[in-house]
Amino acid sequence: MMTFRELVYFWEQLRDQSSTDAHNSAIQQLLKIMHRATNCSGDLDNNLLQIRYNDIDSAFENFEQTLEQLKTHVKNMIVQQEPRMLARSLEWYQETLRLQLSQHPDFVNELRNQRAYITQETETMFIARAMRHSDWHYAAMIIHPGAEPFMQHMVGHDPLYIVDESDHLLEQLAMKHYNEAYQRRLRPYVIEESFDHDILAQLPDAQFSLCFAYNFFNFRPVEMIEKYLTEIYQKLSPGGLLIMTFNNCEHVTSLDLVMNNYACYATTEIIEKMAANLNYEVEFFWDRPENPGAWIELRKPGSLSSNRGGQTMAKIVPWVKHPNAVANSK
């Protein structure tokens, strides 16, 4: 019996395979032969040639049908075993909550809080995707800005809320290195993750044109992702956008992270179904096996509107160090 990893690998190799191109190419070549044979045959009978042509055409169709049946069978086997992987991720995550790992000063040095390795081409594309939504007319939120380069390209939003689990994580930004004009647009918030209360309760509702969470939900089980998506939906303005990454375990490279207790299990199908149930619309999706997370953009229905005529000049006041505070902004 195949292991779960072997099933995922088989599915990864199989899911995009198709005989359609080969079928179309073969049919085009056979039609050329049939045309020449018909034009040059004179009184000779070509019925047998036509019969063989029909046989080949039917054989291709039968092969494609059998291939699709095999894909469905493999996918169903994976789905049947997914609950075990989902439970594993939830248990691992709950243990990190119990130990309050995010509150420890050394947590900043964990690999998950460092810059994720991606190619320059991919990083350029990600930055361009984020920047195309930058607009000073609207507030935006970055969850877990960390050491990634995205915040400096989103400062066009006014204000820009930066949200994370502890002061230690927010201090990674080293805001003192940024000029005063830049800092005036930033609003730091410390949140406390829990299944028992709203995580983003102190942030304003229906005010954000964009929520950005890169390399964050990769380490959350689907139950916590659903909780975040529910709350973020309330915070987004009509027409607002959630950009996020997640650990897409349709690739064995991502599944191995789960098996090694480094990331949480999710798939594109799970995330897209969850988003649809919460009334999001998928606007963009990008994924590569070698990338540390699948990138997805989810739109809240509606149209963005703003009555703002100018940018705020209010100064930011440093946040209070309170590691267990819920959305604490001073």
N, C-alpha and C positions, 0 to 999 in steps of 0.2 A: 504494500500500500504506500502511495506517495505521501511524503511529509507535506505539511502546510507550505513550507518554503518551496519545495519542488513544484507544488501546484501553482503557486504564484509565479514562479519562474516560467513554467509551461504556459500559463496564461499570458505573461508578458511577451513571450516569443510568438504566441499564436494569435493574439487579439487583433492585430492589424494585418494579418495575412489574408489574401484573397486571390482567387484564380481568375477574377474578372478581366484583368488586363491580358492575361495569357489567352483567355477565351476570346476576347475581342480581336486580338492580334491573329489568332489561328483562324477565326472565321473570315477575317478580311483576306487572308492568304487563300483559303479554300474557295471563297467566292471568286477570286481572280482565276483560279484554276477551272472552276465550274463555268465561268463566262467563256474562257478560251475553248474549253472542251465543247461547249454548246455551239459556238460559232464555227468550229472547224470539223464537227462530227459528220456533217452531211446526213446520210440515211442511217448512221449507226445509232443504236439504242444507248442512251445515257442514264436510264432509270436506275441501274445499280449504283452508279456514281452518286446520284442524288440520295439514294438510300444510305450509303456510307456517310455522306455529309450530314444527314439528319442524325445518324448514330453518334457521330463525333459531337455535334451540337448538344444532343441530349446528355452525353457522357460528361461534358463540361458542367452542365447545369446540375447533374446529379452529384458531381464532385463538390461543387460550391455548397450545395444543400447539406451534404454530409459534413463538410468543414464547419458550417454554421452550427450544426447539431453538436459537433464536438466542442466548439467554443461555449455553447450554452451549458453543456454538461460540466465542463471544467469550472465555469463561472459559478454554477450552482453548488458544486463541491466546496468552493472557496467560501461562498456565502454561508453555507451550513457550519463551517468551522470558525467563522469570524467572531461569534460571541465569546469564544475562549480568548481570542486576542484582545478584544475590547475590554473584557473583564481584567485581563492582565494589565492593560494600560491604566485602567481606573484604580486598581490596587496600588500600582507603583506611584501614581500621582497622589493618592490619598496619604501614602506614607511620607511623601515630601511635605505635604501640608502638616501632617502630625509633627514632624520634626522641625517645622518652620525653617527649612533650609534657606528660603529666600531672605530671611532676616539676618543671616550670618554674614559678617563682613567678607569672609572668604568666598561667598557665593558669587561675587562679582567676577572672580577669576575662573569660574567654571567655563568649560568650552562653549556651552550654549549661550553665554553672555558675551562672547567675543565675536568679532566679525566672521560671518560665515564665508567660506571660500567659494567664490563663483568667478567665472571668467570675466574679463574686462568687458567683453561684448554683452554678456548677460547683465552685468551691473549697469552699464549704460542704458540698456533697454528698460530695466527696472526704474532707474532714476527718471527717464523720460516719461514712463507711465505715471509716476507720482507727480511730476512737475506739470503735466498737462491739466491737472485738476487744481493747481495752485491759484488762489484768487484772494486778494485782501478783503474782498467784500464778505467773506465767510470765515467762521471759526473752523478749526480742524483739530484732530486729536491723533497723537501717536502713542500707541501702547507699546511699552518696552523699546524706547529708542536706542538704548545700548550704545555700542560702539560703531553701529552702522552709519553710512554716510547720508542717509535719507533726510534727516532733520534739516540740515543746512540748505537743502533744496526745496524745503516746504515752508520756509520761514515767511514766504509771501502771504500765508494765511495770518489773519489778525483777529483775535489772538490764536496762538498755537498752544494747545494743551499737551503737556508731556506727562504720561501716566506710567507708573511702574509700582512694583511691590514693596520697595523700600527706598529709603534715602540713599543707601549705598549704591543702588542701581542707578538712581537719578544722577548721582554725583559723577558717574562715568562720563557725563556730558561735559564736565569741566566748563560750566557756563562762564566762569570768570575770564576765559580766553576769548569770549565773544564781545563785540562792542555793545555799548549801552542801547543803541537803537535796536539791535538784534534782540537783546534781552527783554526789552519792553513788550515784545510780542509773545513771550513765553509764559505759560501758566503751569507750574509743576503740581502734580497731585500724586499722593501715595495711596494705594488701594490695598485692601485686604481680600484675598480670594477666599470664598466660602460658598458652599451650596445652601447655606442657611440665611443669607441676606443678600440684598442687591450690592453688587460690587461697585457700580458706577453711580450710586444713589445721589452723590453730591454734585454731579456734573449736570448742567442744564439740559432739559429735554428739547428736542427738535431744533437744535442750534448749529449742528455740525454738517458741513458740506462733505467732509471727508473724515473717515477713521482709518488709520493705517496701522497694521500689526504685522511686522515682518519678523520671521523666525521666532514667533511667540506661541502661536497655537500648535506648532510642531510638537510642543511639550505638554499639551493639554489633551485629556481624553475627550471623546466626542460629547460626553455629558456636560463638561465644562465649556466646551466650544459652543454648544447650544445655548447655554446660559449667557455667555458673552454676546452671542449674536442676537439674542432676544433683547438684552439691555441696550446694545448698540443701536438696534433698530429704533428704539425709543429716543435715543440721543440724536440720530440723524434728522436733518431737515428732509421734507419731501424732495425727492430727487437726489438725496445724498448718497454717497458711495462708501462702501467698506472694501478696502484692499487688504488682503491677508494671504499668508502662506500657511500650508499645513503639510504634514508628513504623509505623502501619498504612497501607501503600501501596496499599490499595484505594481511597484518596482521592488525587486528583492533588496536593492541597496537601502531603501527606506525601511523595509521589513526587518532587515538585520539590525537597524538601530533600535527597534522595538524589542527584538530578541535579546539585545545586550543591555536592556533597561536604560536606554539613553533618550528615546523619544516615544511618542504615543501613536497608536494605530488609528489610521483614518484612510479613507479612499475617496476618490472623486465622486463616486456614486453616493456615498454616505453624506458628504458635505453638500452636494448639489440638492439632494432630496431634503436635507435639513433646511437649507436656504429657501427652497420652494415652499416648504411648510410654514416658514416664517414670513412669507410674502416678499422675499428678495427676488430679484431678477439677475441671472448671470449675464454679465456684460462682456467679460473677457476671461480667458483661461489660458495658462501657459505652463507647460510641464516638460521636463527632460529627466531621464533616469539618473544622470550624473549630478543633477542639481539637488541641493539639500532640502528643498521644499517646493511644492507646487504653488503657483501664484494664481489667485482667483480674485476677480472684482465683482462685487455684489451691489446692485443698485436698489435703493428703496424707491418704489414708484412715486411719481410726482414730478414737479418742476421746481428747480431752485429759484428762489427770489430773495432779494435783499433791498432794504430801504436805507442802507448805510451810504452816507454821502462823503465820508472822510474817515481816515484811520485814527484809531485811538492813540493818545500819547501818554496814557497812564503808565507809571513805572511799576515793574514787578517787585514784590517784596519777597525776600528769601523764605523758603518753606520751613516749617517747624519740623525738627527731627523727631519723629514719632513713628517707629517702625510698624506699629500695629494699627495705625490710624486708617479710617476708611475715607478715601478721597479727601485727604486733608490738604487744604489750600489756604495759605495765609498771605 
